[in-house]
Amino acid sequence: MNYDINKVIVLCDDAGNEIEIEYIDSATFEGKEYALFLPLENDDDEVIIMQYDNVSKEYDSFVPVSDSRILEGVYETLRKKYAPQLEQLDEQLGE
């Protein structure tokens, strides 16, 4: 999966509803690839984690993740990836 960070994409569900989301990053957990998205029409800090599902060569497909164990595993993988930057930010903020 090759996306530019902060790239806006449009997801379309089975009913034809579209939602604009911003790609933040991806992570591999238990041999599967997941993507982290931020909805553009969202006032809170909610993010969406979806599993990449390469069912077609014509377009990418994503499946929403609802399993809390997988959500926590993907979150932890991304947290470890960004730990140095988060530590540096904490130091700058004096925390």
Protein Blocks (a to p, Z undefined) as FASTA:
>chain_A
ZZdehiacddddfkopacddddfbdcdeehiacdddddfbbcblcdcddddddfbfkbcc
ddddfbfklmmmmmmmmmmmmmmmmmmmmmmnoZZ
